[in-house]
Amino acid sequence: MKGGIVLVFFIAIALAKKFRWCNISDMEQRKCAELSNALQAVLTPRARNSLTKLSCIKARNVEDCIKKIRGNMADAMSLDATDAYTAATFYDLTIVAKGMYPDGGCLYSVAVTQDQSLDIRQLRGKRSCHDGARRTAGWNIPLGFLLSHRYLQWRENQSVAEAASNFFSASCAPGAGALFPNLCALCRGQKSYNMARNYFCETTDNEPYYGSEGALRCLEQGTSDVAFLDNSAFASMSVSEAAKYRLLCTDGTQANVTDWRTCHLGRGPGNAVVTRYNARKSTRKFLALAQYFFGLKGKHRQLFQLFSSAGFNRKNLMFQDATVKLMLLADNTDISQVLGLDYITLLKGLGHQGSSLENSIVRWCCISTAEQSKCENWALNAKSTLLVCIRATSASHCIEMIKRDEVDAASFDATHAYIAGKCGLVPVVTEHYGPPPVYAVSVVKKVSRGENLFNLAGRRSCHSHVYSPAGWLLLAKFTVRSHNDTDTCDINEAYTNYFRKACMPGSRTMGKLCKVCVGREQAGSKISGLRCAANHDELYYGNLGALRCLVGNSNQKNFGDVAFLEHHNLMENIEALGRSGWATGWTFDDFELLCPGGSRAPLTEWDSCNLGAVPPNIVMTRSVIATKTRDFLMNSQERFGPSSLSEFQLFQSKKYKESDLLFKDATRSLSQAAHLSYADILGDAFVSLAESVFSCTHSEILEFCHRDVCSHW
């Protein structure tokens, strides 16, 4: 108890002589004033002398508050995540605290209606109310959803506000401004030529339809057909009141408002507290003091409740009423850790940094010199669209770069598509190979008679790469996971123990699994840093690379006893061995397949002698640019696909002396993924196997993807 008094005393001593909180309504001013009085009442006389009374600064709206803080006329306020992003990005303010809620660091965006026949897929021409223009739950997440599902059309040279204005018949989106009057048509705030008294369509509680409470009021009064807001609006709602509303679910159905955890449009970060950089310490200390006394478990919560507005006949004054606590942030906390990469890329995609769909550039991810060369030829030929080719080090690196908005898209094999889906990326198109499907196969040299699929332990192995469906995931069922009594949970460790040595590109830290690899070796000299890389700069990478590995390099020191790869271009790759000068004299008849039953078979019998069907590659991207990416790809296919007469062919890699660059060479066409999820495309069996393997197999890229600002910090 004594330690708590000392803590409070020193916090109070350290606070600045004047601390100014910015408010956007009369009721917020009143709550702020009562907080100030409550602080004076609970502080010791000595501490009270060291802390001048909390000052409450009134501003016209959110933007005015941000400007006042920047101009040293106020010190801090709590903002919606988007406004916090704007304040940090364009006004050089600092985020010092993040709101935490019963479900973690995020709130759910929901669409609410009173019309029991309304379908979220048919909102065009309806009246809408939003908690605010450019706010998280009522604007960005709903518009991102409508765009990614192609319900809302966004033409080039449009702003997203103009697209929304054309989509809804009339709206109230406070803060939308005068450029598109339709977005303010339903608002009810006081109009005045005096800016200080004009509340119409402004981001202030003096606009009756502002915020989640306001958007719900707009719906309740029959002004709109649908309201977009966050789930906190239902926190204190009675059963009879809740019965008046329905949630619109993403699949076109409706649900009770109590089902917002399963019927929502997405999750986004909640509020954050911003201040000037030189006021960050005093702001954190003020928040710590206020929570210590008046938080949910505060020492004097009976006197004042920091996270409740019930006593003021309003909601979300100063802080959101759903707040459980404020998480104070360290000075070096990056904004992506506060708001999340997914949300920041959504903001950028919607034009919050001056870029939007009017920018037609598509940034394609390439993982090697060969892929970069092919991509640049693609860009050269795609004259009507700006294609930019950006280099990454691996498919996993591409996933990270897409999530960070450093590139836009890439075509991923089935396992990487699974990882990308877990990372929040969405399918755009799938590669279509026609019958038969692509199979995973195990290939050996015919002259080597000792191998069968049951005695590969202790052999030298060649794999297309880490995470490859054929050379890593499906293979596990027939080797390291074939007997329960020998299971090792992490299959990377299991492969290390199973094979004597191997080339499994991407296994840089796994010792034995890189020993057979050669890097980019030419005339006996190795280029440093490329050995065992998860890209074509490792000559044993991919299907062609695994075959090279099986026959061995020029000095015949680095080779394997068995290769695990895909069957689709096996004949072409065997021919490529001689054509490229890698190894001459090899023919189709020099190899055999290892069958699951323990027998061997000619390469022509891959349809009955295989390790399983491999799901198609999937082009993945961020949801908000899925439509743009799809349109670009379908146009490219029309111009450079197999049926075109173009010299540049999108699905051929021969001229670059590799195979499966950017897309599989077996691709006959790209099929639109429409509204399919990555799991729908990959199939239950493949997804179940991936879930089982990754449940205990260490993966740095999945660790990166699982960093979640919505979790309980």
N, C-alpha and C positions, 0 to 999 in steps of 0.2 A: 504493500500500500504506500509506504514511504517512498519507494523507488518510483512509483507512478507519479506522485506529487512532484518529485525532483525532475522527472522527465518533462512534465507539463510546464514546470517553471522555466526550464532551459529552452524549451521550444518557444515559449512566450517571449523570453528575453531576446531570442535570436530573430524574432519577427521584426519586419520593418516598422517604423513608427506609424505608417499609414498603409493599410492594405485595402485595395479598392476592387470590389467585385462588380462586374458589369451585368446588368439586367435589361430585359427587353419588354417588360410590361409593368403596370402599376402593381399587380399582385406579386410579381417577383420582387419588386422593390420592398413591398411590405414583408415578405418572408425574409429577405435579406436583413431588413431592419430588426426583425425579431431575433434573428440569429446573432446579430451584433449585440443586442441587449442580453441575450442568453449567455454569450461569451463573457460579458462584463460581470454577469451575476455569479459565474462559477469560478472565475479566476481569482487567485489570492490577491490581496491588496498590492503586494509587491509586484506580482506579475502584471496586474491591471495597470499599474503606473508605467510599465515598460511597453505596454501595447495600447496604442491609441485606438479608439473605437473603430471597428470595421466600417468602412465607407461603402455605400451602395450607390453605384453610378447608373443612371438611367440612359439607355440608348434607344434609337428609333427601331432598330432591327438588328439581326445578327451581323450583317456587314458593318453597320455602324459601330457595334461593339468591337469587332475585330480591328477596325481602324483606330478606335479609341485606345485599345491595348497597345497597338503598335506605336501610337503617338504619345504614350506615357500619360494618358488621361484616365486610364483604368489599368488594372493589373492582370486580371484573369477572368475566365468564364468557362462553363461546360458547353461543349458543342457536339452536334451530330458528327459522325465520323467523316462525312464528306466536307463539312464546314471546317473540321479540324485539319483535314488534308489541304484544303484551300488556304487556311491560315498559315500552315507550316510551309507550303510550297510557294505561295505567292506573296505572303506578308512577313515571312521570315520569323514567325512565332515558333515557340517550342511546346511540344506536347509533354506534359509532366505527370499525367495520371490517366488511367483508363478505367472506365466503368465496368464492374463485374456484376453479373446477374445470376438468378437461380440456376440457369442452365450453362453458365460459364461467361465468356467474354463477348458473346454475340447475342443479338436478338433476331427473331424470325420476321421476315417480311410476309405479310398476308394480304390477300384480296378478300374484302368483305362485301356482302350484298344482302338485300332483303328480298330479292327476286329469286324464288326457288327454281325458276327455269333457266337462270342465267348460266352460261358456259364460258369459262375463261378463254376458250379458243374462238369465241365469237363476240369479242368486246368492241370491234370496230363500230363506230357510230354511237357508242354508249356515252353517257355522262359520267365523268370521273372526278373524284376528289382525292388529293394526295397530301400527305403530311407536310410536304414542301417540295418545291422544285429543287432538284439536285440532292435531295436528302437520301439517305441509305434505303430505308424500308419502303418509303412511299414513292420513290422515283427511280433510283438507279437499279435496284434489284428487279423491280417489276418490268422496267423497260428493257433491261438486259435479257430477262426471260422472254418477253414478247419478240425481241429481235432474234434471239438465238433459235426460236421455234418458227420464225418467219411469219408470225401473225401480224407483226408490225413491219411495214416496208420502209426502209431507210435509203433513199436515193443519194447518189453522189451530189456533192455541193449543197447538201442540206445539213442543218444542225439537227441534233436529236430532238430539240424542243420543237422545231418546225414539223418533224415527222410525227411527234406526239400530238401536236395541234391539229394535224390533218387526220389523225387516227380517231381521236375522241370527238364527239359532236360539240362538247363544251366541258370545261374543267375548272376546278379551283386548285391551282398548284402555287401556293404562296411563295413569292420570290422569283416567279417566272419573268417579271418585268413586262414592259409594254410592247415588246417587239411582236409577240404573238398573242393578241388580246383574247383569243379563244381559251387560252390556258388560265385566264383570270375571270372568265365570264360568270362563273358560279360563286365567286367569292362575295363575302358580305361585310368586309371591313369598311370603316368610315372613310369616305373620300374627301380629300381636301387639297386645295392648291398649296396650302402651307405644308411643306414636307414634314415638319415636326408633328403635324396632326393627321397626316394621311396614313391610314392603316390598311387601305384596300390592297389585298393580295400581297401583303408584306409579311416578312418572317418575324412576326411578333404575336404574342398572345392577344393583342388587341384586334387581330384578325380572327374572327370567331372560328374559321375553318382551318387555322394553322395547327400543325402538330398532329400527333395520332389522335388525341382527344377531339381536335377540330375536324379532322377528316371523318371520324365516326359520327360527329354531330351533323356534318353535312349529309351523310347517308341517312341518319335517323330522321332528319327533317324533310326527307324526300327530295332533296336538291340533286342528288346523284344516283346513278344505278350501281356504282361500285366505288369502294374506298380502299385506298392502298395505305397501309400503316404497319406498325410493329405490334407484336403480340402482347406487349406490356399494357395495351389498352384494355385487355380483358382481365387484368389482375384482380380488381376488386368488383367485378361485375356480378350482379345477382343472377340467380338461375333464371328468373323470369325475364330479366333484361337480355341475357345471353340468348334466350330462345327466339328473340326477334331477328337474329342475324344468322347468316350462313357463310362459311368459308368456300372460296373457289379453289379447287385443287388442280394441279397441273395436268391431270389426265382427263379433265373435263367434268369430273364429278363435283359434288358438294359435300361438306362435312359440318359438324357442329363446331362452334368457336372454341370449344374445349380441346379440339383435336389439332391445334396449330402445330404441334410437334411433328405430325405426319402429313398435314395438309398446309403447305406453305410454298412460297416462291423461291426461297433460299434464305441463307443466314448471312448477316453482315455485322461488322463490329459496332458496338454501341457508342455511347458518348465518350469524349475525351476532354480533359481540361488543358487549355492552352494559356500561355503567358509569353512575355518577352524573355529572351535568354537571360538577361541580367536580373530578372525577377523570379527565376525558376526555383531558387532555394527557399525564398520566403513563401512562394506559393505552395511548395511541397509541405513546408512546416505548418502553414495555415490549414491545409487539408488534413494533415495528420492530427492537428489539435482539434479540428471540428469533428473528425471521426471519433477520436478518443472520447469526446464528451457526448456527442449527439448521433453517432452512427447506430446501426441496428442493435449493437451490443454496447452502446456508449454508456459511460458512467452516469450521465445525467440525461438519458433519453426521455425520461418522464417530463423534463422541462422543455425540451425542444427535439424535434425529429428531423434530422438533416435530409433523409430520403423519403419524406412524406409531404404531400401538399394538401392532405385532406382538410386541414384546418383553415384552408384559404379558398375552399370551394373550387379548386382547380387541380390540374394534374401536371406533373413534371416541371415544377418550378425550381429553378436553379440547377437541380439534378433530376434525373429520371427517377420516378417513384419506385421503379423495379430494381433500382441499384441495391446490391447487397453490400458492396464496399467499393472504395476507390483503390485501385492498385497503383501505388506510387512508383514511378519509373526512374531508372538511373539516367545520368546525363548522356551516356553513350547509346541509349536505346534507339535503334533505327526505326523509322516510321513504318517499315514493312513488318516489324515485329509487333507493332501496335494495331495496325489496320489489316495486315495480311496481304500477301502478294496477289491473291486472287482478286481481292477488292480493289487494290491499287490498279491492277491491269484493267479491271472493269471501268474504273474512273477514266483511265487514259483512253480506253476504247470508246467511251461515250463522249469524249471531247473535252475532258477536264484539264488537259494540258495543251489545248489548242489544236489537237489532232483528232480526227474522227474518220468516218467512212468516206468523207470527201477525199481522203488520202488513199489512193488505190494501190499503193505499194504493197507487195507481198514479199515478206522476208523468209526465204527458204533455208532450212538448216542442213548443212553439208558436213560430213564427218571425215573427209579425207581429201587429198589433192585431186584424186580421180573424180570424186563426186563434185568438187568445186568446179572442175573443168567442164563436166557435163552440164551442171547447173548454169554456168556462164554462157554456154552455147544455147541453152533453153532461153535464158534472158535475152540473148542477142536476137533470137528468132521471134520471141514474143514481143514484137515491137509496139503493140497497142497497149500493153500493160507493163508497168514497171515492176520487174522481178529483181530482187536483190538477194544475192547468195552469200550467206554468212557461215563462217567456219566454226564448228564445234569439235570436240575431241572424241565423242562417242554418242550413241543413241541416248544414253542416260543424260549426258550433258545437254543434248537437244531438248529433252523434256524439261530440264531445269531452266534453260534459256527461254523456252516458250512460256513457262509459268512466270518468269521474270519480265516478260514482254521485251526480250532482247531479239527474239526471232518470232515468226508466226506459225510455222507448220513444218511437218516432216512426215514421211511414211514410216510407220513402225511395225516391226514384226509382232507376232501375237503376244509374246511375253512383255515386250516393251509397251505395247498398246494397253495391256492390263495395268502396268505401272503408271502409264500416262493417265489412264482413267482414274486410278487411285489418287493421282495428283490433281484431279479436277479438270483435266482436259476432256474435250468431247470429240466424237468421230465426225468427220466431214464426208469422206468417201472410203470405200473399201476397194482393194484390188480384186479384180475378177479374173480367174484363170481358166474358167470353163472346165468341163469334165475331162479327166478325173481331178479330184482334189490334189493338193500338194501333200506328199508323204515324207515323214522322217525315216531315213534309212541308215543302216550301219554297213559300211563298205570296207572290204579287205582286198588285198591282192590275191589272185587265184593261186599263185605259187606258194603262198603261205597257208599251209593246210591245217595249222594247229588251232586256229581261233574259231570259237563259236560264241554265241551270245551269253553263255553261262560261264565261260572261263576267261573273261577279260580282265579280271583282277590281276594287277601286277604287270599289265601290258602298257605299251606306249600308245597314247591316244591323241587324236586330232579332232578338235571341236570348232565349229564355226565361230562361236564367241560365247562369253558368259551371258546368260539369260536367253540365248537363242532357243526357240521351241524345240528344234531337232537335236541340237548338240548339248543341251543343258537340261531343259525342263522335262520333255517327254522321255529322254534317255534315263532319267532318274528311276522311272518305274521298272526298268529292266536291269538296272545295275545296283546303285546304292540304296534303292528302296524296294528291292525285289524280295527281301526276306526280313521279316519283322525283328528277328533276333539280332540282326546286324545293322539295324537302322542307326544312323547318326542324324540327329535332327537337322543340323545345318548342312545342306547338301554340298556346299563348297568345301567344307571340311571333309565330308564323306568322300568326295571325288579325290581330294588330296591323298586320303588314305587308301583309296581303291586302286588308282592307277599308279604305275611306277613313276612315270613322268608324262607330261602332256604339253600340248599347246592349246590353251583355252583363252584366246585373246580377251583382255580385260581383267585377267587374274593377276595383276601386278604384285599384289601383296601375298600371293598364295604359293610362292616358291616353286614346288614341283610342277604346278600346272602351267608354268611358263618356260620350263627348261627346253622344250622342243622348239619353241618359237624362234624366228630368225630376224624379225624386224624387217626393215627395208634393205635387204642385202643385195648388193650388186658386185660382181667380180670379187667376192670374198670379203668386201669391206662393209661393215655395218654402220648405218647412220645412227648416232646416239639418240636415245630417248624414244625410239619407235618400237622397240622390241616388246611384244605382247600387248601392244595398243589395241583397243577395241574399235579399230577402224581399218580401212584398206591400206594404211601405211604399214601395217603388219602383213607381210605377204601370205601368212597363213590364216588370215581373217576371212570369214564368210564361207560360202559353199565352195567357191573356186580355191580359196586358201586352204580349206581342210583337205581338198584333193591334192593340192601341192604338197601339203604336209605328209600325206600318205605315201607319195612316191619319193619324197625327199628332195633336198636342195642340191645344188651343183656339187658340193663336196661330199654328199651322201652321209653326212653326220647327223643331220637333224631330220628325222622322219618318224612316222608312227606305224603301229601295227594295224590300227583300225581308225576309220574316219566316220564321224557322225555329222550328217548333213541332210539337205533336202534333195529329193529326186528330180525336181522339175527341169533343171538344166544340166543334168549330169552328163549327157552325151556331148553337149556343146562344150562343157568344161574339160572333158577328156580331150576333145579335139584342140581346145585352147592350149593345153600343155605343150603340144608339139608346135603349134602355130606361133606361140610366143617365145619358143626356144627354151622354155623352162625344163622340159624333159621330153625327148623325142621317142617315138616308137610305141607309145602306149595306145592301146585300142580298148574298145568297149569290152572285148572278150577277156581282157587281162584282169578283170575285177569281178568280185562276187558280193552278194548280199548275205548278211547274217540274219536269220529269221528267228522270231520269238520262240519257236518250238525247239531250237537248237540246231536246225539244219542250215544249209547254205543254198543259195539259188542264184541264177544268172541275173544281171542287172535288169533285164526286161521284165522280171517278175515282181517289181516293186509294189504292184497293187495287192499282192497276197503275202509279200515278205517285207514288212515294214514295222516301224515302232509307233505308228499312229498317224492320223491325219493332222496336218498343221493348219490352223485357221488362217484366213487371209490377212495380209498386211492392212493396216488402217491408217489413213492420214488423220492426224489429231491436231487440234488447235484450241484456242480459248473460245468460249461459247459466243462472246459478243462479236467475233469476226468470222464465225463459222460460215455464214452466208456468203460473205465476200470471198473467202477462201474456196468454197465450193464452186462458185461461179467462175473463178479464175481457172480452177482445175478442169471443169467441164469444157471451157473454151479451149484450154491447152490440148485436151484430148481430141477435140474436133480437128484441131489444126495439126497435131503432131502424133496422133495415135496410129495404130497399125493400118487403118484404112486410108490414111492420108498419103499424099505423094511427096510430103516434105522430106528433104534430105536429113533434117534433124528428126530423130525418132525418140519419143519420150520413154519408151520401154525397151530400149536397146542400149547395151553398154560395151559392145565389142570393140568399137574404135578407141575406147579408153583403156583397153587391155585389162579390164576387170569385169566382174559380173554383178548384176543386181545393184546398180548404182541409182540412188534416189528411189527407184521402184524395182520390184522383181522383174527380170527380163521375161518371165512367163506371163506377165500381165497382158490380157487381151483388151480389157477396158476397165474404167473406173465406174463403180456403182455408187449412186448417192446413198448416204447412210440414213437420210431422212431423219426420223425421230428415234432411231435405234440407239441404244446404249452400247458401250463397248462390251458389256457382258452378253447382250443379245447376240452380237456379232461373233464373239469368241465361243459361245456355247457353254452349257452348264458343266460338262465334263472337264473342259480345259480350265475354266475359272475355278472349279473346285480343286483341281490339282495345283493351280497357282496359289490359291488361298492356303492350302495345306503346306506347300513348300515355303512360302514367304512368312508363314506364321512363326517360323523359328530360324529362318535363314537370314543372316545379316545382309542388309542392303542399304548402302549409303543414300541412294536416290530415293528409296521409300522413306528413310528417316527424314530426308529433306521435305518430302511431300507431306509427311505427317505432322510437321510443325503447324500447329493449329491455334490461331488467335482466339478461336471460339472455346477452347478447352479451359478447364479450371487451372489457372496459373498457380 
